[in-house]
């Protein structure tokens, strides 16, 4: 587990939220738009937001994404390919902007709620379904 001392020493800061409610902290609109621009990241965020403030695992996320793609296309994608894309692209990007905390050793993910991000995500989701 990462403690505050490790974060400060590494030049990182913990997302500024109020008990994971998103009532504090700032993500710029540019950051939010960049995060929600990719369909896979929207799927990731929707899954993590529904996890009820509990940590989830990469394995749970991979299975969710495989199921969603199977629903969409009728084909179940390769598990290893999805995990590789998550580990090398989407999870680092989400962690870099402070939306998630990702522990590669335990393979746990924790989502940090941001009201503006969730509002934008909901808006994009509603427009995508039109």
N, CA, C and O atoms as a printed pandas DataFrame, in Angstrom:
     atom_number atom_name residue_name chain_id  residue_number  x_coord  y_coord  z_coord
0              1         N          UNK        A               1    0.846   -1.184    0.000
1              2        CA          UNK        A               1    0.000    0.000    0.000
2              3         C          UNK        A               1    0.886    1.240    0.000
3              4         O          UNK        A               1    1.956    1.241    0.608
4              5         N          UNK        A               2    0.462    2.251   -0.652
5              6        CA          UNK        A               2    1.204    3.503   -0.749
6              7         C          UNK        A               2    0.752    4.413    0.377
7              8         O          UNK        A               2   -0.445    4.636    0.559
8              9         N          UNK        A               3    1.709    4.942    1.136
9             10        CA          UNK        A               3    1.314    5.901    2.169
10            11         C          UNK        A               3    1.682    7.305    1.713
11            12         O          UNK        A               3    2.358    7.480    0.699
12            13         N          UNK        A               4    1.234    8.304    2.466
13            14        CA          UNK        A               4    1.447    9.705    2.087
14            15         C          UNK        A               4    2.919   10.055    1.976
15            16         O          UNK        A               4    3.298   10.878    1.143
16            17         N          UNK        A               5    3.763    9.437    2.812
17            18        CA          UNK        A               5    5.184    9.723    2.783
18            19         C          UNK        A               5    5.777    9.296    1.447
19            20         O          UNK        A               5    6.570   10.030    0.857
20            21         N          UNK        A               6    5.392    8.094    0.957
21            22        CA          UNK        A               6    5.876    7.627   -0.329
22            23         C          UNK        A               6    5.438    8.557   -1.448
23            24         O          UNK        A               6    6.228    8.852   -2.346
24            25         N          UNK        A               7    4.201    9.023   -1.415
25            26        CA          UNK        A               7    3.678    9.902   -2.454
26            27         C          UNK        A               7    4.456   11.217   -2.483
27            28         O          UNK        A               7    4.840   11.692   -3.552
28            29         N          UNK        A               8    4.686   11.800   -1.310
29            30        CA          UNK        A               8    5.386   13.080   -1.257
30            31         C          UNK        A               8    6.814   12.924   -1.756
31            32         O          UNK        A               8    7.306   13.774   -2.498
32            33         N          UNK        A               9    7.489   11.843   -1.357
33            34        CA          UNK        A               9    8.865   11.616   -1.768
34            35         C          UNK        A               9    8.942   11.418   -3.282
35            36         O          UNK        A               9    9.895   11.873   -3.914
36            37         N          UNK        A              10    7.954   10.749   -3.867
37            38        CA          UNK        A              10    7.945   10.480   -5.292
38            39         C          UNK        A              10    7.374   11.635   -6.108
39            40         O          UNK        A              10    7.271   11.533   -7.331
40            41         N          UNK        A              11    7.001   12.730   -5.451
41            42        CA          UNK        A              11    6.473   13.882   -6.154
42            43         C          UNK        A              11    5.027   13.724   -6.568
43            44         O          UNK        A              11    4.532   14.483   -7.401
44            45         N          UNK        A              12    4.348   12.754   -6.001
45            46        CA          UNK        A              12    2.939   12.539   -6.327
46            47         C          UNK        A              12    2.091   13.158   -5.233
47            48         O          UNK        A              12    2.554   13.385   -4.115
48            49         N          UNK        A              13    0.860   13.423   -5.572
49            50        CA          UNK        A              13   -0.067   13.876   -4.555
50            51         C          UNK        A              13   -1.349   13.081   -4.675
51            52         O          UNK        A              13   -1.762   12.716   -5.776
52            53         N          UNK        A              14   -1.964   12.820   -3.570
53            54        CA          UNK        A              14   -3.217   12.079   -3.562
54            55         C          UNK        A              14   -4.326   12.941   -4.121
55            56         O          UNK        A              14   -4.367   14.144   -3.863
56            57         N          UNK        A              15   -5.228   12.343   -4.884
57            58        CA          UNK        A              15   -6.347   13.129   -5.400
58            59         C          UNK        A              15   -7.065   13.845   -4.273
59            60         O          UNK        A              15   -7.267   13.284   -3.196
60            61         N          UNK        A              16   -7.447   15.081   -4.525
61            62        CA          UNK        A              16   -8.072   15.901   -3.497
62            63         C          UNK        A              16   -9.572   15.680   -3.502
63            64         O          UNK        A              16  -10.323   16.454   -4.097
64            65         N          UNK        A              17  -10.001   14.620   -2.836
65            66        CA          UNK        A              17  -11.426   14.353   -2.752
66            67         C          UNK        A              17  -11.824   14.262   -1.302
67            68         O          UNK        A              17  -10.992   14.029   -0.425
68            69         N          UNK        A              18  -13.083   14.445   -1.062
69            70        CA          UNK        A              18  -13.655   14.362    0.257
70            71         C          UNK        A              18  -14.205   12.961    0.458
71            72         O          UNK        A              18  -15.329   12.674    0.048
72            73         N          UNK        A              19  -13.422   12.077    1.089
73            74        CA          UNK        A              19  -13.890   10.717    1.341
74            75         C          UNK        A              19  -14.393   10.043    0.070
75            76         O          UNK        A              19  -15.403    9.339    0.104
76            77         N          UNK        A              20  -13.701   10.248   -1.055
77            78        CA          UNK        A              20  -14.041    9.650   -2.335
78            79         C          UNK        A              20  -15.358   10.143   -2.919
79            80         O          UNK        A              20  -15.914    9.479   -3.794
80            81         N          UNK        A              21  -15.871   11.267   -2.476
81            82        CA          UNK        A              21  -17.146   11.747   -3.009
82            83         C          UNK        A              21  -16.960   12.673   -4.191
83            84         O          UNK        A              21  -17.919   12.947   -4.911
84            85         N          UNK        A              22  -15.766   13.157   -4.407
85            86        CA          UNK        A              22  -15.524   14.043   -5.532
86            87         C          UNK        A              22  -15.917   15.475   -5.252
87            88         O          UNK        A              22  -15.962   16.286   -6.178
88            89         N          UNK        A              23  -16.199   15.811   -4.021
89            90        CA          UNK        A              23  -16.631   17.173   -3.736
90            91         C          UNK        A              23  -15.473   18.144   -3.684
91            92         O          UNK        A              23  -15.682   19.353   -3.588
92            93         N          UNK        A              24  -14.262   17.635   -3.745
93            94        CA          UNK        A              24  -13.102   18.511   -3.763
94            95         C          UNK        A              24  -12.243   18.167   -4.951
95            96         O          UNK        A              24  -12.598   17.303   -5.752
96            97         N          UNK        A              25  -11.120   18.834   -5.071
97            98        CA          UNK        A              25  -10.190   18.518   -6.130
98            99         C          UNK        A              25  -10.625   19.048   -7.482
99           100         O          UNK        A              25  -11.798   19.328   -7.726
100          101         N          UNK        A              26   -9.654   19.171   -8.331
101          102        CA          UNK        A              26   -9.911   19.718   -9.645
102          103         C          UNK        A              26   -9.265   18.854  -10.708
103          104         O          UNK        A              26   -8.121   18.420  -10.574
104          105         N          UNK        A              27  -10.006   18.620  -11.745
105          106        CA          UNK        A              27   -9.469   18.101  -12.995
106          107         C          UNK        A              27   -9.846   19.153  -14.022
107          108         O          UNK        A              27  -10.996   19.589  -14.074
108          109         N          UNK        A              28   -8.900   19.555  -14.824
109          110        CA          UNK        A              28   -9.229   20.556  -15.836
110          111         C          UNK        A              28  -10.195   19.944  -16.846
111          112         O          UNK        A              28  -10.249   18.724  -17.001
112          113         N          UNK        A              29  -10.941   20.780  -17.516
113          114        CA          UNK        A              29  -11.867   20.291  -18.531
114          115         C          UNK        A              29  -11.100   19.615  -19.653
115          116         O          UNK        A              29  -11.585   18.631  -20.213
116          117         N          UNK        A              30   -9.918   20.108  -20.001
117          118        CA          UNK        A              30   -9.101   19.458  -21.025
118          119         C          UNK        A              30   -8.738   18.038  -20.606
119          120         O          UNK        A              30   -8.794   17.114  -21.417
120          121         N          UNK        A              31   -8.369   17.867  -19.346
121          122        CA          UNK        A              31   -8.036   16.536  -18.830
122          123         C          UNK        A              31   -9.249   15.625  -18.876
123          124         O          UNK        A              31   -9.153   14.476  -19.307
124          125         N          UNK        A              32  -10.383   16.132  -18.435
125          126        CA          UNK        A              32  -11.611   15.338  -18.444
126          127         C          UNK        A              32  -11.964   14.907  -19.862
127          128         O          UNK        A              32  -12.282   13.741  -20.095
128          129         N          UNK        A              33  -11.911   15.831  -20.801
129          130        CA          UNK        A              33  -12.245   15.499  -22.187
130          131         C          UNK        A              33  -11.265   14.492  -22.776
131          132         O          UNK        A              33  -11.657   13.605  -23.534
132          133         N          UNK        A              34   -9.999   14.632  -22.427
133          134        CA          UNK        A              34   -8.996   13.669  -22.888
134          135         C          UNK        A              34   -9.289   12.280  -22.327
135          136         O          UNK        A              34   -9.177   11.281  -23.037
136          137         N          UNK        A              35   -9.661   12.223  -21.061
137          138        CA          UNK        A              35   -9.934   10.940  -20.398
138          139         C          UNK        A              35  -11.153   10.265  -21.010
139          140         O          UNK        A              35  -11.125    9.059  -21.252
140          141         N          UNK        A              36  -12.211   11.003  -21.263
141          142        CA          UNK        A              36  -13.449   10.387  -21.765
142          143         C          UNK        A              36  -13.482   10.260  -23.293
143          144         O          UNK        A              36  -14.459    9.756  -23.846
144          145         N          UNK        A              37  -12.428   10.711  -23.979
145          146        CA          UNK        A              37  -12.415   10.667  -25.443
146          147         C          UNK        A              37  -12.348    9.249  -25.993
147          148         O          UNK        A              37  -12.805    9.000  -27.109
148          149         N          UNK        A              38  -11.798    8.333  -25.244
149          150        CA          UNK        A              38  -11.624    6.963  -25.733
150          151         C          UNK        A              38  -12.701    6.051  -25.151
151          152         O          UNK        A              38  -12.916    6.029  -23.939
152          153         N          UNK        A              39  -13.377    5.297  -26.024
153          154        CA          UNK        A              39  -14.464    4.422  -25.580
154          155         C          UNK        A              39  -14.024    3.445  -24.486
155          156         O          UNK        A              39  -14.773    3.206  -23.538
156          157         N          UNK        A              40  -12.830    2.884  -24.605
157          158        CA          UNK        A              40  -12.362    1.933  -23.582
158          159         C          UNK        A              40  -12.225    2.598  -22.219
159          160         O          UNK        A              40  -12.568    2.002  -21.198
160          161         N          UNK        A              41  -11.722    3.836  -22.200
161          162        CA          UNK        A              41  -11.600    4.526  -20.907
162          163         C          UNK        A              41  -12.965    4.844  -20.331
163          164         O          UNK        A              41  -13.141    4.801  -19.113
164          165         N          UNK        A              42  -13.931    5.162  -21.173
165          166        CA          UNK        A              42  -15.291    5.382  -20.661
166          167         C          UNK        A              42  -15.837    4.099  -20.044
167          168         O          UNK        A              42  -16.459    4.136  -18.982
168          169         N          UNK        A              43  -15.611    2.980  -20.696
169          170        CA          UNK        A              43  -16.048    1.683  -20.146
170          171         C          UNK        A              43  -15.361    1.402  -18.813
171          172         O          UNK        A              43  -15.998    0.952  -17.861
172          173         N          UNK        A              44  -14.074    1.667  -18.751
173          174        CA          UNK        A              44  -13.305    1.453  -17.516
174          175         C          UNK        A              44  -13.876    2.308  -16.399
175          176         O          UNK        A              44  -14.132    1.811  -15.302
176          177         N          UNK        A              45  -14.077    3.589  -16.670
177          178        CA          UNK        A              45  -14.581    4.507  -15.645
178          179         C          UNK        A              45  -15.984    4.137  -15.189
179          180         O          UNK        A              45  -16.288    4.221  -14.000
180          181         N          UNK        A              46  -16.837    3.732  -16.113
181          182        CA          UNK        A              46  -18.190    3.335  -15.734
182          183         C          UNK        A              46  -18.159    2.110  -14.825
183          184         O          UNK        A              46  -18.900    2.034  -13.845
184          185         N          UNK        A              47  -17.298    1.158  -15.157
185          186        CA          UNK        A              47  -17.166   -0.035  -14.319
186          187         C          UNK        A              47  -16.651    0.320  -12.930
187          188         O          UNK        A              47  -17.205   -0.124  -11.924
188          189         N          UNK        A              48  -15.592    1.119  -12.878
189          190        CA          UNK        A              48  -15.010    1.480  -11.583
190          191         C          UNK        A              48  -15.968    2.318  -10.751
191          192         O          UNK        A              48  -16.036    2.150   -9.533
192          193         N          UNK        A              49  -16.706    3.215  -11.387
193          194        CA          UNK        A              49  -17.676    4.042  -10.654
194          195         C          UNK        A              49  -18.780    3.183  -10.051
195          196         O          UNK        A              49  -19.333    3.525   -9.005
196          197         N          UNK        A              50  -19.099    2.084  -10.696
197          198        CA          UNK        A              50  -20.160    1.211  -10.179
198          199         C          UNK        A              50  -19.655    0.257   -9.101
199          200         O          UNK        A              50  -20.446   -0.482   -8.515
200          201         N          UNK        A              51  -18.365    0.262   -8.833
201          202        CA          UNK        A              51  -17.776   -0.660   -7.851
202          203         C          UNK        A              51  -18.026   -0.222   -6.408
203          204         O          UNK        A              51  -17.519   -0.850   -5.479
204          205         N          UNK        A              52  -18.789    0.832   -6.212
205          206        CA          UNK        A              52  -19.201    1.275   -4.872
206          207         C          UNK        A              52  -18.043    1.606   -3.944
207          208         O          UNK        A              52  -18.030    1.182   -2.788
208          209         N          UNK        A              53  -17.088    2.347   -4.433
209          210        CA          UNK        A              53  -15.972    2.840   -3.610
210          211         C          UNK        A              53  -15.104    1.741   -3.012
211          212         O          UNK        A              53  -14.355    1.991   -2.067
212          213         N          UNK        A              54  -15.192    0.546   -3.540
213          214        CA          UNK        A              54  -14.315   -0.521   -3.075
214          215         C          UNK        A              54  -13.232   -0.735   -4.122
215          216         O          UNK        A              54  -13.466   -0.529   -5.312
216          217         N          UNK        A              55  -12.062   -1.144   -3.686
217          218        CA          UNK        A              55  -11.041   -1.467   -4.694
218          219         C          UNK        A              55  -11.528   -2.643   -5.540
219          220         O          UNK        A              55  -12.262   -3.507   -5.060
220          221         N          UNK        A              56  -11.119   -2.662   -6.771
221          222        CA          UNK        A              56  -11.435   -3.774   -7.661
222          223         C          UNK        A              56  -10.130   -4.281   -8.249
223          224         O          UNK        A              56   -9.079   -3.675   -8.033
224          225         N          UNK        A              57  -10.178   -5.358   -8.972
225          226        CA          UNK        A              57   -8.943   -5.929   -9.505
226          227         C          UNK        A              57   -8.907   -5.796  -11.024
227          228         O          UNK        A              57   -9.931   -5.612  -11.682
228          229         N          UNK        A              58   -7.702   -5.896  -11.549
229          230        CA          UNK        A              58   -7.519   -5.873  -12.997
230          231         C          UNK        A              58   -8.286   -7.034  -13.622
231          232         O          UNK        A              58   -8.882   -6.876  -14.687
232          233         N          UNK        A              59   -8.280   -8.200  -12.973
233          234        CA          UNK        A              59   -8.990   -9.364  -13.510
234          235         C          UNK        A              59  -10.492   -9.090  -13.648
235          236         O          UNK        A              59  -11.102   -9.450  -14.655
236          237         N          UNK        A              60  -11.080   -8.455  -12.638
237          238        CA          UNK        A              60  -12.503   -8.116  -12.715
238          239         C          UNK        A              60  -12.769   -7.150  -13.868
239          240         O          UNK        A              60  -13.748   -7.296  -14.599
240          241         N          UNK        A              61  -11.896   -6.175  -14.019
241          242        CA          UNK        A              61  -12.049   -5.195  -15.090
242          243         C          UNK        A              61  -11.903   -5.849  -16.456
243          244         O          UNK        A              61  -12.685   -5.566  -17.363
244          245         N          UNK        A              62  -10.918   -6.715  -16.612
245          246        CA          UNK        A              62  -10.719   -7.408  -17.887
246          247         C          UNK        A              62  -11.958   -8.221  -18.254
247          248         O          UNK        A              62  -12.402   -8.185  -19.401
248          249         N          UNK        A              63  -12.511   -8.944  -17.303
249          250        CA          UNK        A              63  -13.709   -9.745  -17.585
250          251         C          UNK        A              63  -14.891   -8.856  -17.972
251          252         O          UNK        A              63  -15.654   -9.182  -18.881
252          253         N          UNK        A              64  -15.028   -7.745  -17.279
253          254        CA          UNK        A              64  -16.100   -6.804  -17.628
254          255         C          UNK        A              64  -15.939   -6.309  -19.072
255          256         O          UNK        A              64  -16.906   -6.294  -19.834
256          257         N          UNK        A              65  -14.737   -5.912  -19.443
257          258        CA          UNK        A              65  -14.493   -5.398  -20.789
258          259         C          UNK        A              65  -14.694   -6.485  -21.847
259          260         O          UNK        A              65  -15.210   -6.209  -22.929
260          261         N          UNK        A              66  -14.295   -7.695  -21.543
261          262        CA          UNK        A              66  -14.521   -8.808  -22.481
262          263         C          UNK        A              66  -16.015   -9.042  -22.682
263          264         O          UNK        A              66  -16.471   -9.250  -23.807
264          265         N          UNK        A              67  -16.773   -9.007  -21.591
265          266        CA          UNK        A              67  -18.222   -9.209  -21.683
266          267         C          UNK        A              67  -18.884   -8.097  -22.478
267          268         O          UNK        A              67  -19.760   -8.361  -23.302
268          269         N          UNK        A              68  -18.477   -6.853  -22.241
269          270        CA          UNK        A              68  -19.064   -5.717  -22.969
270          271         C          UNK        A              68  -18.774   -5.820  -24.470
271          272         O          UNK        A              68  -19.649   -5.561  -25.296
272          273         N          UNK        A              69  -17.549   -6.196  -24.812
273          274        CA          UNK        A              69  -17.195   -6.327  -26.226
274          275         C          UNK        A              69  -17.961   -7.483  -26.864
275          276         O          UNK        A              69  -18.380   -7.380  -28.017
276          277         N          UNK        A              70  -18.148   -8.570  -26.140
277          278        CA          UNK        A              70  -18.925   -9.702  -26.654
278          279         C          UNK        A              70  -20.374   -9.286  -26.909
279          280         O          UNK        A              70  -20.977   -9.705  -27.897
280          281         N          UNK        A              71  -20.928   -8.463  -26.022
281          282        CA          UNK        A              71  -22.292   -7.950  -26.220
282          283         C          UNK        A              71  -22.364   -7.078  -27.471
283          284         O          UNK        A              71  -23.321   -7.148  -28.242
284          285         N          UNK        A              72  -21.339   -6.260  -27.652
285          286        CA          UNK        A              72  -21.318   -5.298  -28.751
286          287         C          UNK        A              72  -21.070   -5.979  -30.106
287          288         O          UNK        A              72  -21.750   -5.682  -31.088
288          289         N          UNK        A              73  -20.098   -6.887  -30.149
289          290        CA          UNK        A              73  -19.662   -7.440  -31.438
290          291         C          UNK        A              73  -20.041   -8.905  -31.651
291          292         O          UNK        A              73  -19.986   -9.405  -32.774
292          293         N          UNK        A              74  -20.419   -9.584  -30.588
293          294        CA          UNK        A              74  -20.711  -11.006  -30.705
294          295         C          UNK        A              74  -19.481  -11.886  -30.564
295          296         O          UNK        A              74  -19.597  -13.112  -30.556
296          297         N          UNK        A              75  -18.302  -11.280  -30.453
297          298        CA          UNK        A              75  -17.056  -12.027  -30.290
298          299         C          UNK        A              75  -16.388  -11.647  -28.978
299          300         O          UNK        A              75  -16.341  -10.475  -28.604
300          301         N          UNK        A              76  -15.878  -12.648  -28.292
301          302        CA          UNK        A              76  -15.193  -12.421  -27.021
302          303         C          UNK        A              76  -13.708  -12.204  -27.296
303          304         O          UNK        A              76  -13.029  -13.124  -27.753
304          305         N          UNK        A              77  -13.195  -11.014  -27.029
305          306        CA          UNK        A              77  -11.782  -10.727  -27.334
306          307         C          UNK        A              77  -10.820  -11.481  -26.423
307          308         O          UNK        A              77  -11.190  -11.966  -25.353
308          309         N          UNK        A              78   -9.590  -11.563  -26.877
309          310        CA          UNK        A              78   -8.524  -12.239  -26.152
310          311         C          UNK        A              78   -8.219  -11.520  -24.840
311          312         O          UNK        A              78   -7.993  -10.310  -24.817
312          313         N          UNK        A              79   -8.216  -12.282  -23.759
313          314        CA          UNK        A              79   -7.985  -11.741  -22.418
314          315         C          UNK        A              79   -6.622  -11.065  -22.295
315          316         O          UNK        A              79   -6.516   -9.963  -21.757
316          317         N          UNK        A              80   -5.582  -11.729  -22.793
317          318        CA          UNK        A              80   -4.222  -11.194  -22.675
318          319         C          UNK        A              80   -4.058   -9.877  -23.422
319          320         O          UNK        A              80   -3.367   -8.974  -22.950
320          321         N          UNK        A              81   -4.690   -9.766  -24.589
321          322        CA          UNK        A              81   -4.593   -8.529  -25.363
322          323         C          UNK        A              81   -5.250   -7.372  -24.612
323          324         O          UNK        A              81   -4.694   -6.277  -24.536
324          325         N          UNK        A              82   -6.441   -7.626  -24.058
325          326        CA          UNK        A              82   -7.129   -6.573  -23.295
326          327         C          UNK        A              82   -6.301   -6.157  -22.090
327          328         O          UNK        A              82   -6.159   -4.967  -21.809
328          329         N          UNK        A              83   -5.758   -7.132  -21.382
329          330        CA          UNK        A              83   -4.957   -6.796  -20.200
330          331         C          UNK        A              83   -3.714   -6.005  -20.580
331          332         O          UNK        A              83   -3.341   -5.069  -19.873
332          333         N          UNK        A              84   -3.072   -6.363  -21.678
333          334        CA          UNK        A              84   -1.873   -5.637  -22.109
334          335         C          UNK        A              84   -2.211   -4.180  -22.442
335          336         O          UNK        A              84   -1.477   -3.269  -22.060
336          337         N          UNK        A              85   -3.310   -3.964  -23.146
337          338        CA          UNK        A              85   -3.710   -2.596  -23.484
338          339         C          UNK        A              85   -4.037   -1.814  -22.212
339          340         O          UNK        A              85   -3.687   -0.640  -22.098
340          341         N          UNK        A              86   -4.702   -2.457  -21.263
341          342        CA          UNK        A              86   -4.995   -1.787  -19.992
342          343         C          UNK        A              86   -3.717   -1.392  -19.280
343          344         O          UNK        A              86   -3.550   -0.235  -18.892
344          345         N          UNK        A              87   -2.811   -2.350  -19.104
345          346        CA          UNK        A              87   -1.593   -2.107  -18.320
346          347         C          UNK        A              87   -0.650   -1.101  -18.969
347          348         O          UNK        A              87    0.041   -0.356  -18.274
348          349         N          UNK        A              88   -0.619   -1.078  -20.302
349          350        CA          UNK        A              88    0.349   -0.222  -20.984
350          351         C          UNK        A              88   -0.231    1.101  -21.475
351          352         O          UNK        A              88    0.525    2.020  -21.791
352          353         N          UNK        A              89   -1.540    1.214  -21.544
353          354        CA          UNK        A              89   -2.138    2.436  -22.100
354          355         C          UNK        A              89   -3.106    3.100  -21.130
355          356         O          UNK        A              89   -2.831    4.182  -20.612
356          357         N          UNK        A              90   -4.234    2.453  -20.889
357          358        CA          UNK        A              90   -5.327    3.122  -20.193
358          359         C          UNK        A              90   -5.099    3.299  -18.692
359          360         O          UNK        A              90   -5.350    4.383  -18.165
360          361         N          UNK        A              91   -4.638    2.281  -18.003
361          362        CA          UNK        A              91   -4.433    2.426  -16.551
362          363         C          UNK        A              91   -3.351    3.455  -16.227
363          364         O          UNK        A              91   -3.552    4.273  -15.330
364          365         N          UNK        A              92   -2.210    3.446  -16.925
365          366        CA          UNK        A              92   -1.224    4.497  -16.638
366          367         C          UNK        A              92   -1.759    5.904  -16.895
367          368         O          UNK        A              92   -1.469    6.826  -16.133
368          369         N          UNK        A              93   -2.533    6.073  -17.958
369          370        CA          UNK        A              93   -3.080    7.397  -18.270
370          371         C          UNK        A              93   -4.039    7.840  -17.169
371          372         O          UNK        A              93   -3.967    8.978  -16.707
372          373         N          UNK        A              94   -4.939    6.948  -16.744
373          374        CA          UNK        A              94   -5.896    7.296  -15.691
374          375         C          UNK        A              94   -5.188    7.553  -14.365
375          376         O          UNK        A              94   -5.589    8.434  -13.605
376          377         N          UNK        A              95   -4.149    6.792  -14.092
377          378        CA          UNK        A              95   -3.382    7.004  -12.851
378          379         C          UNK        A              95   -2.612    8.322  -12.903
379          380         O          UNK        A              95   -2.516    9.022  -11.896
380          381         N          UNK        A              96   -2.072    8.660  -14.052
381          382        CA          UNK        A              96   -1.276    9.887  -14.188
382          383         C          UNK        A              96   -2.095   11.143  -13.923
383          384         O          UNK        A              96   -1.567   12.128  -13.408
384          385         N          UNK        A              97   -3.374   11.119  -14.267
385          386        CA          UNK        A              97   -4.214   12.293  -14.034
386          387         C          UNK        A              97   -4.909   12.241  -12.673
387          388         O          UNK        A              97   -5.615   13.179  -12.305
388          389         N          UNK        A              98   -4.715   11.151  -11.924
389          390        CA          UNK        A              98   -5.256   11.069  -10.570
390          391         C          UNK        A              98   -6.666   10.523  -10.464
391          392         O          UNK        A              98   -7.308   10.664   -9.423
392          393         N          UNK        A              99   -7.158    9.903  -11.524
393          394        CA          UNK        A              99   -8.518    9.365  -11.493
394          395         C          UNK        A              99   -8.549    7.997  -10.820
395          396         O          UNK        A              99   -9.540    7.631  -10.188
396          397         N          UNK        A             100   -7.466    7.250  -10.957
397          398        CA          UNK        A             100   -7.369    5.955  -10.288
398          399         C          UNK        A             100   -6.039    5.845   -9.567
399          400         O          UNK        A             100   -5.093    6.583   -9.842
400          401         N          UNK        A             101   -5.994    4.919   -8.654
401          402        CA          UNK        A             101   -4.742    4.475   -8.055
402          403         C          UNK        A             101   -4.603    3.022   -8.465
403          404         O          UNK        A             101   -5.518    2.223   -8.266
404          405         N          UNK        A             102   -3.462    2.682   -9.036
405          406        CA          UNK        A             102   -3.239    1.334   -9.559
406          407         C          UNK        A             102   -2.009    0.753   -8.897
407          408         O          UNK        A             102   -0.915    1.307   -9.007
408          409         N          UNK        A             103   -2.186   -0.367   -8.206
409          410        CA          UNK        A             103   -1.075   -1.077   -7.578
410          411         C          UNK        A             103   -0.777   -2.294   -8.434
411          412         O          UNK        A             103   -1.527   -3.269   -8.410
412          413         N          UNK        A             104    0.310   -2.246   -9.190
413          414        CA          UNK        A             104    0.623   -3.327  -10.125
414          415         C          UNK        A             104    0.972   -4.627   -9.411
415          416         O          UNK        A             104    0.794   -5.705   -9.977
416          417         N          UNK        A             105    1.462   -4.544   -8.187
417          418        CA          UNK        A             105    1.793   -5.773   -7.452
418          419         C          UNK        A             105    0.553   -6.521   -7.005
419          420         O          UNK        A             105    0.457   -7.733   -7.199
420          421         N          UNK        A             106   -0.399   -5.815   -6.408
421          422        CA          UNK        A             106   -1.628   -6.478   -5.953
422          423         C          UNK        A             106   -2.672   -6.535   -7.060
423          424         O          UNK        A             106   -3.669   -7.249   -6.951
424          425         N          UNK        A             107   -2.431   -5.768   -8.134
425          426        CA          UNK        A             107   -3.346   -5.674   -9.279
426          427         C          UNK        A             107   -4.690   -5.087   -8.873
427          428         O          UNK        A             107   -5.723   -5.382   -9.473
428          429         N          UNK        A             108   -4.652   -4.244   -7.837
429          430        CA          UNK        A             108   -5.864   -3.570   -7.378
430          431         C          UNK        A             108   -5.964   -2.170   -7.965
431          432         O          UNK        A             108   -4.966   -1.489   -8.198
432          433         N          UNK        A             109   -7.201   -1.774   -8.191
433          434        CA          UNK        A             109   -7.516   -0.441   -8.695
434          435         C          UNK        A             109   -8.457    0.229   -7.722
435          436         O          UNK        A             109   -9.374   -0.399   -7.192
436          437         N          UNK        A             110   -8.227    1.499   -7.492
437          438        CA          UNK        A             110   -9.169    2.294   -6.709
438          439         C          UNK        A             110   -9.508    3.527   -7.531
439          440         O          UNK        A             110   -8.632    4.223   -8.045
440          441         N          UNK        A             111  -10.784    3.766   -7.635
441          442        CA          UNK        A             111  -11.301    4.896   -8.409
442          443         C          UNK        A             111  -11.523    6.074   -7.474
443          444         O          UNK        A             111  -12.091    5.919   -6.393
444          445         N          UNK        A             112  -11.074    7.251   -7.894
445          446        CA          UNK        A             112  -11.284    8.479   -7.127
446          447         C          UNK        A             112  -12.364    9.285   -7.835
447          448         O          UNK        A             112  -12.189    9.688   -8.985
448          449         N          UNK        A             113  -13.455    9.517   -7.165
449          450        CA          UNK        A             113  -14.598   10.203   -7.769
450          451         C          UNK        A             113  -14.341   11.708   -7.928
451          452         O          UNK        A             113  -13.814   12.380   -7.041
452          453         N          UNK        A             114  -14.736   12.191   -9.090
453          454        CA          UNK        A             114  -14.717   13.616   -9.396
454          455         C          UNK        A             114  -16.062   13.944  -10.023
455          456         O          UNK        A             114  -16.424   13.377  -11.054
456          457         N          UNK        A             115  -16.797   14.847   -9.412
457          458        CA          UNK        A             115  -18.137   15.175   -9.896
458          459         C          UNK        A             115  -18.137   15.609  -11.357
459          460         O          UNK        A             115  -18.948   15.123  -12.146
460          461         N          UNK        A             116  -17.240   16.514  -11.724
461          462        CA          UNK        A             116  -17.214   17.009  -13.107
462          463         C          UNK        A             116  -16.917   15.892  -14.100
463          464         O          UNK        A             116  -17.483   15.861  -15.193
464          465         N          UNK        A             117  -16.043   14.989  -13.725
465          466        CA          UNK        A             117  -15.728   13.861  -14.592
466          467         C          UNK        A             117  -16.959   12.975  -14.771
467          468         O          UNK        A             117  -17.284   12.588  -15.893
468          469         N          UNK        A             118  -17.638   12.655  -13.684
469          470        CA          UNK        A             118  -18.805   11.786  -13.767
470          471         C          UNK        A             118  -19.951   12.452  -14.524
471          472         O          UNK        A             118  -20.676   11.783  -15.260
472          473         N          UNK        A             119  -20.120   13.756  -14.353
473          474        CA          UNK        A             119  -21.145   14.480  -15.111
474          475         C          UNK        A             119  -20.826   14.454  -16.604
475          476         O          UNK        A             119  -21.720   14.246  -17.425
476          477         N          UNK        A             120  -19.577   14.660  -16.955
477          478        CA          UNK        A             120  -19.162   14.641  -18.354
478          479         C          UNK        A             120  -19.294   13.235  -18.926
479          480         O          UNK        A             120  -19.744   13.062  -20.058
480          481         N          UNK        A             121  -18.909   12.253  -18.160
481          482        CA          UNK        A             121  -19.036   10.860  -18.588
482          483         C          UNK        A             121  -20.501   10.518  -18.870
483          484         O          UNK        A             121  -20.807    9.871  -19.871
484          485         N          UNK        A             122  -21.395   10.949  -17.999
485          486        CA          UNK        A             122  -22.823   10.703  -18.190
486          487         C          UNK        A             122  -23.337   11.423  -19.435
487          488         O          UNK        A             122  -24.136   10.867  -20.188
488          489         N          UNK        A             123  -22.883   12.655  -19.651
489          490        CA          UNK        A             123  -23.286   13.414  -20.835
490          491         C          UNK        A             123  -22.835   12.702  -22.109
491          492         O          UNK        A             123  -23.621   12.540  -23.042
492          493         N          UNK        A             124  -21.588   12.285  -22.149
493          494        CA          UNK        A             124  -21.043   11.595  -23.329
494          495         C          UNK        A             124  -21.802   10.279  -23.542
495          496         O          UNK        A             124  -22.136    9.937  -24.677
496          497         N          UNK        A             125  -22.071    9.556  -22.482
497          498        CA          UNK        A             125  -22.803    8.292  -22.593
498          499         C          UNK        A             125  -24.191    8.530  -23.173
499          500         O          UNK        A             125  -24.648    7.763  -24.021
500          501         N          UNK        A             126  -24.872    9.595  -22.722
501          502        CA          UNK        A             126  -26.225    9.864  -23.223
502          503         C          UNK        A             126  -26.198   10.259  -24.692
503          504         O          UNK        A             126  -27.102    9.887  -25.441
504          505         N          UNK        A             127  -25.191   10.998  -25.119
505          506        CA          UNK        A             127  -25.083   11.406  -26.516
506          507         C          UNK        A             127  -24.672   10.233  -27.411
507          508         O          UNK        A             127  -25.085   10.163  -28.568
508          509         N          UNK        A             128  -23.878    9.331  -26.889
509          510        CA          UNK        A             128  -23.437    8.169  -27.674
510          511         C          UNK        A             128  -24.593    7.215  -27.947
511          512         O          UNK        A             128  -24.570    6.482  -28.936
512          513         N          UNK        A             129  -25.598    7.217  -27.086
513          514        CA          UNK        A             129  -26.721    6.300  -27.269
514          515         C          UNK        A             129  -27.819    6.878  -28.151
515          516         O          UNK        A             129  -28.788    6.186  -28.466
516          517         N          UNK        A             130  -27.681    8.137  -28.553
517          518        CA          UNK        A             130  -28.702    8.770  -29.418
518          519         C          UNK        A             130  -28.573    8.305  -30.850
519          520         O          UNK        A             130  -29.344    8.731  -31.710
